[in-house]
Amino acid sequence: MAWTRLLGCQVAVAFLAVSAAAQTRPAAPSGSLAQILNRMDQVASDFHTTEADFVWEQYTKVVNDTDTQKGKIYFRRSGKEIQMAADVTEPDEKYVLFSNGKVQVYQPRTGQLNSYDASKNRAEVESFLVLGFGGGGHAMLKSFDVKYLGAAELNGVETANLDLVPKSEKARNTFPHIELWVDTTRGIAVQQQLFQPGGDYRMTHYSNILMNHKIADSVFKLKDQH
């Protein structure tokens, strides 16, 4: 399966973010691109786990409608691999797991399980999955052209607003560009917006973020399918 189709599934929205409180203002010297990338590098070097509450929003322009889902997301470094698990709790339960180069999406209400093999494109997929959560700042430059847009305050958090354009043509066909808001103190994403062709977009807001604490192994196993 092409990796662009993979990123078109619900997993992709796990990287997005929303906040109506964003107000961009002139950039301060401490918010330079080089400095925020260095800060992200520092955090990535000591990254073990992250968990956060999220709100996913998928806006579809043609019908002027937004689909909203809420839940909790987890990231963990396991050897050289980054694992991701998302538990959607509203409006319907859904479990998403990325591990060992495979994405699995399970919906308890219908009993439906979808599995996507991403092993052939693991590096590219991980570059999206860990965007702002465990991925180094300068590592982003391998997959994206990155521009510093300025400083922004999101719900009282000082952030650096970055614009990312995928270097891969296939990725650009799915997401022409991405905006990322990085907490300048913690060096992690608190908000992200993935723009899609035709005016659609995917957004997510992260809150109650916990870093480098113990997460049970069971979190990174697909939930009971019975």
PyMOL CGO cylinders between C-alpha atoms (Angstrom):
from pymol import cmd
from pymol.cgo import CYLINDER

trace = [
    CYLINDER, 0.00, 0.00, 0.00, 1.36, 3.44, -0.87, 0.3, 1, 1, 1, 1, 1, 1,
    CYLINDER, 1.36, 3.44, -0.87, 2.45, 5.40, 2.15, 0.3, 1, 1, 1, 1, 1, 1,
    CYLINDER, 2.45, 5.40, 2.15, 0.38, 8.40, 1.05, 0.3, 1, 1, 1, 1, 1, 1,
    CYLINDER, 0.38, 8.40, 1.05, -2.75, 6.25, 1.46, 0.3, 1, 1, 1, 1, 1, 1,
    CYLINDER, -2.75, 6.25, 1.46, -1.52, 5.27, 4.90, 0.3, 1, 1, 1, 1, 1, 1,
    CYLINDER, -1.52, 5.27, 4.90, -1.22, 8.91, 5.91, 0.3, 1, 1, 1, 1, 1, 1,
    CYLINDER, -1.22, 8.91, 5.91, -4.73, 9.42, 4.60, 0.3, 1, 1, 1, 1, 1, 1,
    CYLINDER, -4.73, 9.42, 4.60, -6.15, 7.18, 7.33, 0.3, 1, 1, 1, 1, 1, 1,
    CYLINDER, -6.15, 7.18, 7.33, -7.13, 8.32, 10.79, 0.3, 1, 1, 1, 1, 1, 1,
    CYLINDER, -7.13, 8.32, 10.79, -3.56, 7.83, 12.04, 0.3, 1, 1, 1, 1, 1, 1,
    CYLINDER, -3.56, 7.83, 12.04, -2.47, 10.97, 10.25, 0.3, 1, 1, 1, 1, 1, 1,
    CYLINDER, -2.47, 10.97, 10.25, -4.70, 13.19, 12.35, 0.3, 1, 1, 1, 1, 1, 1,
    CYLINDER, -4.70, 13.19, 12.35, -2.81, 12.16, 15.46, 0.3, 1, 1, 1, 1, 1, 1,
    CYLINDER, -2.81, 12.16, 15.46, -0.24, 14.80, 14.60, 0.3, 1, 1, 1, 1, 1, 1,
    CYLINDER, -0.24, 14.80, 14.60, -2.56, 17.74, 14.31, 0.3, 1, 1, 1, 1, 1, 1,
    CYLINDER, -2.56, 17.74, 14.31, -3.67, 20.51, 16.62, 0.3, 1, 1, 1, 1, 1, 1,
    CYLINDER, -3.67, 20.51, 16.62, -6.30, 23.18, 17.27, 0.3, 1, 1, 1, 1, 1, 1,
    CYLINDER, -6.30, 23.18, 17.27, -6.42, 26.32, 19.41, 0.3, 1, 1, 1, 1, 1, 1,
    CYLINDER, -6.42, 26.32, 19.41, -8.57, 29.38, 18.84, 0.3, 1, 1, 1, 1, 1, 1,
    CYLINDER, -8.57, 29.38, 18.84, -6.35, 31.36, 21.21, 0.3, 1, 1, 1, 1, 1, 1,
    CYLINDER, -6.35, 31.36, 21.21, -3.37, 31.58, 18.82, 0.3, 1, 1, 1, 1, 1, 1,
    CYLINDER, -3.37, 31.58, 18.82, -2.14, 35.15, 18.27, 0.3, 1, 1, 1, 1, 1, 1,
    CYLINDER, -2.14, 35.15, 18.27, 1.03, 35.57, 16.21, 0.3, 1, 1, 1, 1, 1, 1,
    CYLINDER, 1.03, 35.57, 16.21, 3.32, 38.47, 17.08, 0.3, 1, 1, 1, 1, 1, 1,
    CYLINDER, 3.32, 38.47, 17.08, 6.81, 39.66, 16.06, 0.3, 1, 1, 1, 1, 1, 1,
    CYLINDER, 6.81, 39.66, 16.06, 9.51, 37.06, 16.62, 0.3, 1, 1, 1, 1, 1, 1,
    CYLINDER, 9.51, 37.06, 16.62, 12.01, 37.48, 19.44, 0.3, 1, 1, 1, 1, 1, 1,
    CYLINDER, 12.01, 37.48, 19.44, 15.67, 36.52, 18.95, 0.3, 1, 1, 1, 1, 1, 1,
    CYLINDER, 15.67, 36.52, 18.95, 15.21, 33.53, 21.29, 0.3, 1, 1, 1, 1, 1, 1,
    CYLINDER, 15.21, 33.53, 21.29, 12.60, 32.14, 18.89, 0.3, 1, 1, 1, 1, 1, 1,
    CYLINDER, 12.60, 32.14, 18.89, 14.90, 31.82, 15.90, 0.3, 1, 1, 1, 1, 1, 1,
    CYLINDER, 14.90, 31.82, 15.90, 14.64, 28.70, 13.77, 0.3, 1, 1, 1, 1, 1, 1,
    CYLINDER, 14.64, 28.70, 13.77, 18.12, 27.51, 14.72, 0.3, 1, 1, 1, 1, 1, 1,
    CYLINDER, 18.12, 27.51, 14.72, 17.39, 27.88, 18.42, 0.3, 1, 1, 1, 1, 1, 1,
    CYLINDER, 17.39, 27.88, 18.42, 14.06, 26.06, 18.36, 0.3, 1, 1, 1, 1, 1, 1,
    CYLINDER, 14.06, 26.06, 18.36, 15.55, 23.23, 16.28, 0.3, 1, 1, 1, 1, 1, 1,
    CYLINDER, 15.55, 23.23, 16.28, 18.40, 22.95, 18.78, 0.3, 1, 1, 1, 1, 1, 1,
    CYLINDER, 18.40, 22.95, 18.78, 15.89, 22.83, 21.64, 0.3, 1, 1, 1, 1, 1, 1,
    CYLINDER, 15.89, 22.83, 21.64, 13.97, 20.04, 19.90, 0.3, 1, 1, 1, 1, 1, 1,
    CYLINDER, 13.97, 20.04, 19.90, 17.26, 18.17, 19.42, 0.3, 1, 1, 1, 1, 1, 1,
    CYLINDER, 17.26, 18.17, 19.42, 17.96, 18.39, 23.16, 0.3, 1, 1, 1, 1, 1, 1,
    CYLINDER, 17.96, 18.39, 23.16, 14.54, 17.01, 24.03, 0.3, 1, 1, 1, 1, 1, 1,
    CYLINDER, 14.54, 17.01, 24.03, 14.82, 14.23, 21.44, 0.3, 1, 1, 1, 1, 1, 1,
    CYLINDER, 14.82, 14.23, 21.44, 18.16, 13.08, 22.85, 0.3, 1, 1, 1, 1, 1, 1,
    CYLINDER, 18.16, 13.08, 22.85, 16.48, 12.31, 26.19, 0.3, 1, 1, 1, 1, 1, 1,
    CYLINDER, 16.48, 12.31, 26.19, 13.10, 11.21, 24.81, 0.3, 1, 1, 1, 1, 1, 1,
    CYLINDER, 13.10, 11.21, 24.81, 11.60, 8.01, 26.22, 0.3, 1, 1, 1, 1, 1, 1,
    CYLINDER, 11.60, 8.01, 26.22, 7.83, 8.49, 26.42, 0.3, 1, 1, 1, 1, 1, 1,
    CYLINDER, 7.83, 8.49, 26.42, 5.11, 11.09, 25.99, 0.3, 1, 1, 1, 1, 1, 1,
    CYLINDER, 5.11, 11.09, 25.99, 1.38, 10.94, 26.58, 0.3, 1, 1, 1, 1, 1, 1,
    CYLINDER, 1.38, 10.94, 26.58, -1.24, 13.61, 26.06, 0.3, 1, 1, 1, 1, 1, 1,
    CYLINDER, -1.24, 13.61, 26.06, -4.94, 14.28, 25.68, 0.3, 1, 1, 1, 1, 1, 1,
    CYLINDER, -4.94, 14.28, 25.68, -5.92, 15.28, 22.16, 0.3, 1, 1, 1, 1, 1, 1,
    CYLINDER, -5.92, 15.28, 22.16, -8.71, 16.75, 20.09, 0.3, 1, 1, 1, 1, 1, 1,
    CYLINDER, -8.71, 16.75, 20.09, -8.60, 15.77, 16.40, 0.3, 1, 1, 1, 1, 1, 1,
    CYLINDER, -8.60, 15.77, 16.40, -10.50, 17.85, 13.86, 0.3, 1, 1, 1, 1, 1, 1,
    CYLINDER, -10.50, 17.85, 13.86, -10.96, 16.99, 10.20, 0.3, 1, 1, 1, 1, 1, 1,
    CYLINDER, -10.96, 16.99, 10.20, -12.45, 19.84, 8.17, 0.3, 1, 1, 1, 1, 1, 1,
    CYLINDER, -12.45, 19.84, 8.17, -14.01, 19.06, 4.78, 0.3, 1, 1, 1, 1, 1, 1,
    CYLINDER, -14.01, 19.06, 4.78, -14.51, 22.20, 2.72, 0.3, 1, 1, 1, 1, 1, 1,
    CYLINDER, -14.51, 22.20, 2.72, -16.95, 20.85, 0.12, 0.3, 1, 1, 1, 1, 1, 1,
    CYLINDER, -16.95, 20.85, 0.12, -19.57, 20.17, 2.80, 0.3, 1, 1, 1, 1, 1, 1,
    CYLINDER, -19.57, 20.17, 2.80, -18.26, 22.82, 5.23, 0.3, 1, 1, 1, 1, 1, 1,
    CYLINDER, -18.26, 22.82, 5.23, -18.25, 20.27, 8.04, 0.3, 1, 1, 1, 1, 1, 1,
    CYLINDER, -18.25, 20.27, 8.04, -15.83, 19.28, 10.80, 0.3, 1, 1, 1, 1, 1, 1,
    CYLINDER, -15.83, 19.28, 10.80, -15.49, 15.80, 12.29, 0.3, 1, 1, 1, 1, 1, 1,
    CYLINDER, -15.49, 15.80, 12.29, -14.16, 15.95, 15.85, 0.3, 1, 1, 1, 1, 1, 1,
    CYLINDER, -14.16, 15.95, 15.85, -12.68, 13.11, 17.88, 0.3, 1, 1, 1, 1, 1, 1,
    CYLINDER, -12.68, 13.11, 17.88, -11.18, 13.13, 21.37, 0.3, 1, 1, 1, 1, 1, 1,
    CYLINDER, -11.18, 13.13, 21.37, -8.94, 10.78, 23.30, 0.3, 1, 1, 1, 1, 1, 1,
    CYLINDER, -8.94, 10.78, 23.30, -5.44, 10.09, 24.55, 0.3, 1, 1, 1, 1, 1, 1,
    CYLINDER, -5.44, 10.09, 24.55, -2.24, 9.51, 22.58, 0.3, 1, 1, 1, 1, 1, 1,
    CYLINDER, -2.24, 9.51, 22.58, 1.01, 7.81, 23.60, 0.3, 1, 1, 1, 1, 1, 1,
    CYLINDER, 1.01, 7.81, 23.60, 4.53, 7.76, 22.15, 0.3, 1, 1, 1, 1, 1, 1,
    CYLINDER, 4.53, 7.76, 22.15, 7.42, 5.54, 23.23, 0.3, 1, 1, 1, 1, 1, 1,
    CYLINDER, 7.42, 5.54, 23.23, 10.93, 4.89, 22.01, 0.3, 1, 1, 1, 1, 1, 1,
    CYLINDER, 10.93, 4.89, 22.01, 11.58, 1.14, 21.78, 0.3, 1, 1, 1, 1, 1, 1,
    CYLINDER, 11.58, 1.14, 21.78, 15.14, 0.54, 20.65, 0.3, 1, 1, 1, 1, 1, 1,
    CYLINDER, 15.14, 0.54, 20.65, 15.51, 2.54, 17.43, 0.3, 1, 1, 1, 1, 1, 1,
    CYLINDER, 15.51, 2.54, 17.43, 11.76, 2.54, 16.82, 0.3, 1, 1, 1, 1, 1, 1,
    CYLINDER, 11.76, 2.54, 16.82, 9.13, 5.06, 17.85, 0.3, 1, 1, 1, 1, 1, 1,
    CYLINDER, 9.13, 5.06, 17.85, 5.80, 3.46, 18.76, 0.3, 1, 1, 1, 1, 1, 1,
    CYLINDER, 5.80, 3.46, 18.76, 2.52, 5.33, 18.81, 0.3, 1, 1, 1, 1, 1, 1,
    CYLINDER, 2.52, 5.33, 18.81, -0.87, 4.39, 20.28, 0.3, 1, 1, 1, 1, 1, 1,
    CYLINDER, -0.87, 4.39, 20.28, -4.06, 6.42, 20.28, 0.3, 1, 1, 1, 1, 1, 1,
    CYLINDER, -4.06, 6.42, 20.28, -7.24, 5.66, 22.21, 0.3, 1, 1, 1, 1, 1, 1,
    CYLINDER, -7.24, 5.66, 22.21, -10.19, 7.55, 20.73, 0.3, 1, 1, 1, 1, 1, 1,
    CYLINDER, -10.19, 7.55, 20.73, -12.99, 7.87, 23.27, 0.3, 1, 1, 1, 1, 1, 1,
    CYLINDER, -12.99, 7.87, 23.27, -15.41, 10.30, 21.56, 0.3, 1, 1, 1, 1, 1, 1,
    CYLINDER, -15.41, 10.30, 21.56, -17.69, 10.11, 19.69, 0.3, 1, 1, 1, 1, 1, 1,
    CYLINDER, -17.69, 10.11, 19.69, -16.99, 6.38, 19.15, 0.3, 1, 1, 1, 1, 1, 1,
    CYLINDER, -16.99, 6.38, 19.15, -14.26, 4.16, 20.55, 0.3, 1, 1, 1, 1, 1, 1,
    CYLINDER, -14.26, 4.16, 20.55, -11.33, 3.51, 18.22, 0.3, 1, 1, 1, 1, 1, 1,
    CYLINDER, -11.33, 3.51, 18.22, -7.83, 2.18, 18.85, 0.3, 1, 1, 1, 1, 1, 1,
    CYLINDER, -7.83, 2.18, 18.85, -4.86, 3.05, 16.64, 0.3, 1, 1, 1, 1, 1, 1,
    CYLINDER, -4.86, 3.05, 16.64, -1.46, 1.41, 17.00, 0.3, 1, 1, 1, 1, 1, 1,
    CYLINDER, -1.46, 1.41, 17.00, 1.81, 1.96, 15.12, 0.3, 1, 1, 1, 1, 1, 1,
    CYLINDER, 1.81, 1.96, 15.12, 4.47, -0.61, 15.98, 0.3, 1, 1, 1, 1, 1, 1,
    CYLINDER, 4.47, -0.61, 15.98, 6.98, -2.77, 14.10, 0.3, 1, 1, 1, 1, 1, 1,
    CYLINDER, 6.98, -2.77, 14.10, 6.28, -0.96, 10.86, 0.3, 1, 1, 1, 1, 1, 1,
    CYLINDER, 6.28, -0.96, 10.86, 2.55, -1.68, 10.95, 0.3, 1, 1, 1, 1, 1, 1,
    CYLINDER, 2.55, -1.68, 10.95, -0.47, 0.53, 11.55, 0.3, 1, 1, 1, 1, 1, 1,
    CYLINDER, -0.47, 0.53, 11.55, -3.58, -1.12, 12.98, 0.3, 1, 1, 1, 1, 1, 1,
    CYLINDER, -3.58, -1.12, 12.98, -6.95, 0.55, 13.48, 0.3, 1, 1, 1, 1, 1, 1,
    CYLINDER, -6.95, 0.55, 13.48, -9.60, -1.28, 15.50, 0.3, 1, 1, 1, 1, 1, 1,
    CYLINDER, -9.60, -1.28, 15.50, -13.21, -0.16, 16.04, 0.3, 1, 1, 1, 1, 1, 1,
    CYLINDER, -13.21, -0.16, 16.04, -14.89, -2.11, 18.88, 0.3, 1, 1, 1, 1, 1, 1,
    CYLINDER, -14.89, -2.11, 18.88, -18.44, -1.07, 17.93, 0.3, 1, 1, 1, 1, 1, 1,
    CYLINDER, -18.44, -1.07, 17.93, -18.23, -2.77, 14.53, 0.3, 1, 1, 1, 1, 1, 1,
    CYLINDER, -18.23, -2.77, 14.53, -15.45, -5.24, 15.29, 0.3, 1, 1, 1, 1, 1, 1,
    CYLINDER, -15.45, -5.24, 15.29, -13.60, -3.96, 12.22, 0.3, 1, 1, 1, 1, 1, 1,
    CYLINDER, -13.60, -3.96, 12.22, -9.80, -4.20, 12.14, 0.3, 1, 1, 1, 1, 1, 1,
    CYLINDER, -9.80, -4.20, 12.14, -7.77, -2.51, 9.41, 0.3, 1, 1, 1, 1, 1, 1,
    CYLINDER, -7.77, -2.51, 9.41, -4.03, -3.13, 9.10, 0.3, 1, 1, 1, 1, 1, 1,
    CYLINDER, -4.03, -3.13, 9.10, -1.51, -1.22, 6.98, 0.3, 1, 1, 1, 1, 1, 1,
    CYLINDER, -1.51, -1.22, 6.98, 2.03, -2.38, 6.29, 0.3, 1, 1, 1, 1, 1, 1,
    CYLINDER, 2.03, -2.38, 6.29, 4.34, 0.63, 6.47, 0.3, 1, 1, 1, 1, 1, 1,
    CYLINDER, 4.34, 0.63, 6.47, 7.60, -1.29, 6.81, 0.3, 1, 1, 1, 1, 1, 1,
    CYLINDER, 7.60, -1.29, 6.81, 8.89, -0.34, 3.35, 0.3, 1, 1, 1, 1, 1, 1,
    CYLINDER, 8.89, -0.34, 3.35, 8.41, 3.35, 4.14, 0.3, 1, 1, 1, 1, 1, 1,
    CYLINDER, 8.41, 3.35, 4.14, 8.94, 3.28, 7.89, 0.3, 1, 1, 1, 1, 1, 1,
    CYLINDER, 8.94, 3.28, 7.89, 11.37, 6.22, 7.97, 0.3, 1, 1, 1, 1, 1, 1,
    CYLINDER, 11.37, 6.22, 7.97, 8.97, 8.49, 6.08, 0.3, 1, 1, 1, 1, 1, 1,
    CYLINDER, 8.97, 8.49, 6.08, 5.97, 7.41, 8.13, 0.3, 1, 1, 1, 1, 1, 1,
    CYLINDER, 5.97, 7.41, 8.13, 7.85, 7.91, 11.39, 0.3, 1, 1, 1, 1, 1, 1,
    CYLINDER, 7.85, 7.91, 11.39, 8.92, 11.39, 10.25, 0.3, 1, 1, 1, 1, 1, 1,
    CYLINDER, 8.92, 11.39, 10.25, 5.22, 12.30, 10.41, 0.3, 1, 1, 1, 1, 1, 1,
    CYLINDER, 5.22, 12.30, 10.41, 4.34, 10.25, 13.49, 0.3, 1, 1, 1, 1, 1, 1,
    CYLINDER, 4.34, 10.25, 13.49, 7.06, 11.78, 15.67, 0.3, 1, 1, 1, 1, 1, 1,
    CYLINDER, 7.06, 11.78, 15.67, 6.66, 15.30, 14.33, 0.3, 1, 1, 1, 1, 1, 1,
    CYLINDER, 6.66, 15.30, 14.33, 7.13, 17.34, 17.48, 0.3, 1, 1, 1, 1, 1, 1,
    CYLINDER, 7.13, 17.34, 17.48, 7.07, 14.28, 19.76, 0.3, 1, 1, 1, 1, 1, 1,
    CYLINDER, 7.07, 14.28, 19.76, 10.51, 12.72, 20.08, 0.3, 1, 1, 1, 1, 1, 1,
    CYLINDER, 10.51, 12.72, 20.08, 11.79, 13.63, 16.64, 0.3, 1, 1, 1, 1, 1, 1,
    CYLINDER, 11.79, 13.63, 16.64, 14.82, 15.95, 16.62, 0.3, 1, 1, 1, 1, 1, 1,
    CYLINDER, 14.82, 15.95, 16.62, 14.54, 19.43, 15.19, 0.3, 1, 1, 1, 1, 1, 1,
    CYLINDER, 14.54, 19.43, 15.19, 17.34, 19.08, 12.66, 0.3, 1, 1, 1, 1, 1, 1,
    CYLINDER, 17.34, 19.08, 12.66, 16.08, 15.60, 11.77, 0.3, 1, 1, 1, 1, 1, 1,
    CYLINDER, 16.08, 15.60, 11.77, 12.98, 17.31, 10.34, 0.3, 1, 1, 1, 1, 1, 1,
    CYLINDER, 12.98, 17.31, 10.34, 15.21, 18.94, 7.74, 0.3, 1, 1, 1, 1, 1, 1,
    CYLINDER, 15.21, 18.94, 7.74, 15.72, 15.53, 6.13, 0.3, 1, 1, 1, 1, 1, 1,
    CYLINDER, 15.72, 15.53, 6.13, 12.03, 15.29, 5.23, 0.3, 1, 1, 1, 1, 1, 1,
    CYLINDER, 12.03, 15.29, 5.23, 10.85, 18.91, 5.21, 0.3, 1, 1, 1, 1, 1, 1,
    CYLINDER, 10.85, 18.91, 5.21, 11.82, 22.40, 4.14, 0.3, 1, 1, 1, 1, 1, 1,
    CYLINDER, 11.82, 22.40, 4.14, 11.29, 24.31, 7.39, 0.3, 1, 1, 1, 1, 1, 1,
    CYLINDER, 11.29, 24.31, 7.39, 10.54, 28.02, 7.79, 0.3, 1, 1, 1, 1, 1, 1,
    CYLINDER, 10.54, 28.02, 7.79, 10.20, 29.99, 11.02, 0.3, 1, 1, 1, 1, 1, 1,
    CYLINDER, 10.20, 29.99, 11.02, 6.95, 32.03, 10.98, 0.3, 1, 1, 1, 1, 1, 1,
    CYLINDER, 6.95, 32.03, 10.98, 7.30, 33.76, 14.33, 0.3, 1, 1, 1, 1, 1, 1,
    CYLINDER, 7.30, 33.76, 14.33, 6.33, 33.49, 17.96, 0.3, 1, 1, 1, 1, 1, 1,
    CYLINDER, 6.33, 33.49, 17.96, 2.80, 32.67, 19.07, 0.3, 1, 1, 1, 1, 1, 1,
    CYLINDER, 2.80, 32.67, 19.07, 1.01, 32.25, 22.40, 0.3, 1, 1, 1, 1, 1, 1,
    CYLINDER, 1.01, 32.25, 22.40, -1.36, 29.29, 22.65, 0.3, 1, 1, 1, 1, 1, 1,
    CYLINDER, -1.36, 29.29, 22.65, -3.46, 29.18, 25.80, 0.3, 1, 1, 1, 1, 1, 1,
    CYLINDER, -3.46, 29.18, 25.80, -0.68, 30.80, 27.79, 0.3, 1, 1, 1, 1, 1, 1,
    CYLINDER, -0.68, 30.80, 27.79, 2.12, 28.69, 26.29, 0.3, 1, 1, 1, 1, 1, 1,
    CYLINDER, 2.12, 28.69, 26.29, 4.94, 30.43, 24.40, 0.3, 1, 1, 1, 1, 1, 1,
    CYLINDER, 4.94, 30.43, 24.40, 5.48, 28.64, 21.10, 0.3, 1, 1, 1, 1, 1, 1,
    CYLINDER, 5.48, 28.64, 21.10, 7.48, 28.88, 17.88, 0.3, 1, 1, 1, 1, 1, 1,
    CYLINDER, 7.48, 28.88, 17.88, 5.31, 28.63, 14.77, 0.3, 1, 1, 1, 1, 1, 1,
    CYLINDER, 5.31, 28.63, 14.77, 6.99, 26.61, 12.01, 0.3, 1, 1, 1, 1, 1, 1,
    CYLINDER, 6.99, 26.61, 12.01, 5.90, 25.96, 8.43, 0.3, 1, 1, 1, 1, 1, 1,
    CYLINDER, 5.90, 25.96, 8.43, 6.97, 22.62, 6.94, 0.3, 1, 1, 1, 1, 1, 1,
    CYLINDER, 6.97, 22.62, 6.94, 6.85, 21.67, 3.26, 0.3, 1, 1, 1, 1, 1, 1,
    CYLINDER, 6.85, 21.67, 3.26, 7.47, 17.94, 2.57, 0.3, 1, 1, 1, 1, 1, 1,
    CYLINDER, 7.47, 17.94, 2.57, 10.42, 17.29, 0.28, 0.3, 1, 1, 1, 1, 1, 1,
    CYLINDER, 10.42, 17.29, 0.28, 8.75, 14.17, -1.11, 0.3, 1, 1, 1, 1, 1, 1,
    CYLINDER, 8.75, 14.17, -1.11, 6.42, 14.90, -4.04, 0.3, 1, 1, 1, 1, 1, 1,
    CYLINDER, 6.42, 14.90, -4.04, 4.11, 12.08, -2.92, 0.3, 1, 1, 1, 1, 1, 1,
    CYLINDER, 4.11, 12.08, -2.92, 3.86, 13.62, 0.53, 0.3, 1, 1, 1, 1, 1, 1,
    CYLINDER, 3.86, 13.62, 0.53, 3.16, 17.07, -0.91, 0.3, 1, 1, 1, 1, 1, 1,
    CYLINDER, 3.16, 17.07, -0.91, 0.30, 15.61, -2.94, 0.3, 1, 1, 1, 1, 1, 1,
    CYLINDER, 0.30, 15.61, -2.94, -1.31, 14.58, 0.36, 0.3, 1, 1, 1, 1, 1, 1,
    CYLINDER, -1.31, 14.58, 0.36, -0.19, 17.44, 2.60, 0.3, 1, 1, 1, 1, 1, 1,
    CYLINDER, -0.19, 17.44, 2.60, 1.19, 20.44, 0.63, 0.3, 1, 1, 1, 1, 1, 1,
    CYLINDER, 1.19, 20.44, 0.63, 2.38, 22.01, 3.85, 0.3, 1, 1, 1, 1, 1, 1,
    CYLINDER, 2.38, 22.01, 3.85, 2.13, 21.70, 7.62, 0.3, 1, 1, 1, 1, 1, 1,
    CYLINDER, 2.13, 21.70, 7.62, 2.15, 24.25, 10.41, 0.3, 1, 1, 1, 1, 1, 1,
    CYLINDER, 2.15, 24.25, 10.41, 3.66, 23.20, 13.71, 0.3, 1, 1, 1, 1, 1, 1,
    CYLINDER, 3.66, 23.20, 13.71, 3.59, 25.08, 17.01, 0.3, 1, 1, 1, 1, 1, 1,
    CYLINDER, 3.59, 25.08, 17.01, 6.43, 24.04, 19.34, 0.3, 1, 1, 1, 1, 1, 1,
    CYLINDER, 6.43, 24.04, 19.34, 6.53, 24.85, 23.05, 0.3, 1, 1, 1, 1, 1, 1,
    CYLINDER, 6.53, 24.85, 23.05, 9.77, 26.85, 23.34, 0.3, 1, 1, 1, 1, 1, 1,
    CYLINDER, 9.77, 26.85, 23.34, 10.39, 25.61, 26.89, 0.3, 1, 1, 1, 1, 1, 1,
    CYLINDER, 10.39, 25.61, 26.89, 9.61, 21.91, 26.54, 0.3, 1, 1, 1, 1, 1, 1,
    CYLINDER, 9.61, 21.91, 26.54, 10.63, 21.58, 22.88, 0.3, 1, 1, 1, 1, 1, 1,
    CYLINDER, 10.63, 21.58, 22.88, 7.52, 19.55, 21.90, 0.3, 1, 1, 1, 1, 1, 1,
    CYLINDER, 7.52, 19.55, 21.90, 4.51, 20.21, 19.70, 0.3, 1, 1, 1, 1, 1, 1,
    CYLINDER, 4.51, 20.21, 19.70, 1.35, 21.57, 21.29, 0.3, 1, 1, 1, 1, 1, 1,
    CYLINDER, 1.35, 21.57, 21.29, -0.45, 22.22, 18.02, 0.3, 1, 1, 1, 1, 1, 1,
    CYLINDER, -0.45, 22.22, 18.02, -0.24, 21.20, 14.38, 0.3, 1, 1, 1, 1, 1, 1,
    CYLINDER, -0.24, 21.20, 14.38, -2.24, 21.73, 11.21, 0.3, 1, 1, 1, 1, 1, 1,
    CYLINDER, -2.24, 21.73, 11.21, -1.89, 19.61, 8.08, 0.3, 1, 1, 1, 1, 1, 1,
    CYLINDER, -1.89, 19.61, 8.08, -3.23, 21.33, 4.98, 0.3, 1, 1, 1, 1, 1, 1,
    CYLINDER, -3.23, 21.33, 4.98, -4.73, 19.18, 2.25, 0.3, 1, 1, 1, 1, 1, 1,
    CYLINDER, -4.73, 19.18, 2.25, -5.58, 19.92, -1.39, 0.3, 1, 1, 1, 1, 1, 1,
    CYLINDER, -5.58, 19.92, -1.39, -8.94, 21.58, -2.03, 0.3, 1, 1, 1, 1, 1, 1,
    CYLINDER, -8.94, 21.58, -2.03, -9.09, 23.50, 1.24, 0.3, 1, 1, 1, 1, 1, 1,
    CYLINDER, -9.09, 23.50, 1.24, -9.46, 20.53, 3.60, 0.3, 1, 1, 1, 1, 1, 1,
    CYLINDER, -9.46, 20.53, 3.60, -7.26, 20.37, 6.69, 0.3, 1, 1, 1, 1, 1, 1,
    CYLINDER, -7.26, 20.37, 6.69, -6.56, 18.25, 9.74, 0.3, 1, 1, 1, 1, 1, 1,
    CYLINDER, -6.56, 18.25, 9.74, -5.85, 19.79, 13.12, 0.3, 1, 1, 1, 1, 1, 1,
    CYLINDER, -5.85, 19.79, 13.12, -5.07, 18.61, 16.67, 0.3, 1, 1, 1, 1, 1, 1,
    CYLINDER, -5.07, 18.61, 16.67, -4.65, 20.24, 20.03, 0.3, 1, 1, 1, 1, 1, 1,
    CYLINDER, -4.65, 20.24, 20.03, -2.57, 18.47, 22.69, 0.3, 1, 1, 1, 1, 1, 1,
    CYLINDER, -2.57, 18.47, 22.69, -3.06, 19.09, 26.42, 0.3, 1, 1, 1, 1, 1, 1,
    CYLINDER, -3.06, 19.09, 26.42, -2.09, 17.54, 29.76, 0.3, 1, 1, 1, 1, 1, 1,
    CYLINDER, -2.09, 17.54, 29.76, 1.23, 16.48, 28.24, 0.3, 1, 1, 1, 1, 1, 1,
    CYLINDER, 1.23, 16.48, 28.24, 3.39, 14.16, 30.35, 0.3, 1, 1, 1, 1, 1, 1,
    CYLINDER, 3.39, 14.16, 30.35, 6.95, 13.34, 29.33, 0.3, 1, 1, 1, 1, 1, 1,
    CYLINDER, 6.95, 13.34, 29.33, 9.34, 10.52, 30.22, 0.3, 1, 1, 1, 1, 1, 1,
    CYLINDER, 9.34, 10.52, 30.22, 7.21, 8.70, 32.74, 0.3, 1, 1, 1, 1, 1, 1,
    CYLINDER, 7.21, 8.70, 32.74, 6.35, 5.01, 32.84, 0.3, 1, 1, 1, 1, 1, 1,
    CYLINDER, 6.35, 5.01, 32.84, 3.72, 3.85, 30.33, 0.3, 1, 1, 1, 1, 1, 1,
    CYLINDER, 3.72, 3.85, 30.33, 2.44, 0.29, 30.66, 0.3, 1, 1, 1, 1, 1, 1,
    CYLINDER, 2.44, 0.29, 30.66, 3.45, -2.13, 27.90, 0.3, 1, 1, 1, 1, 1, 1,
    CYLINDER, 3.45, -2.13, 27.90, -0.23, -3.00, 27.45, 0.3, 1, 1, 1, 1, 1, 1,
    CYLINDER, -0.23, -3.00, 27.45, -0.84, 0.47, 25.98, 0.3, 1, 1, 1, 1, 1, 1,
    CYLINDER, -0.84, 0.47, 25.98, 1.20, -0.52, 22.92, 0.3, 1, 1, 1, 1, 1, 1,
    CYLINDER, 1.20, -0.52, 22.92, -0.79, -3.67, 22.27, 0.3, 1, 1, 1, 1, 1, 1,
    CYLINDER, -0.79, -3.67, 22.27, -4.00, -3.70, 20.28, 0.3, 1, 1, 1, 1, 1, 1,
    CYLINDER, -4.00, -3.70, 20.28, -7.02, -3.75, 22.55, 0.3, 1, 1, 1, 1, 1, 1,
    CYLINDER, -7.02, -3.75, 22.55, -9.13, -6.87, 23.01, 0.3, 1, 1, 1, 1, 1, 1,
    CYLINDER, -9.13, -6.87, 23.01, -11.02, -7.57, 19.78, 0.3, 1, 1, 1, 1, 1, 1,
    CYLINDER, -11.02, -7.57, 19.78, -13.66, -9.80, 21.32, 0.3, 1, 1, 1, 1, 1, 1,
]
cmd.load_cgo(trace, "trace")
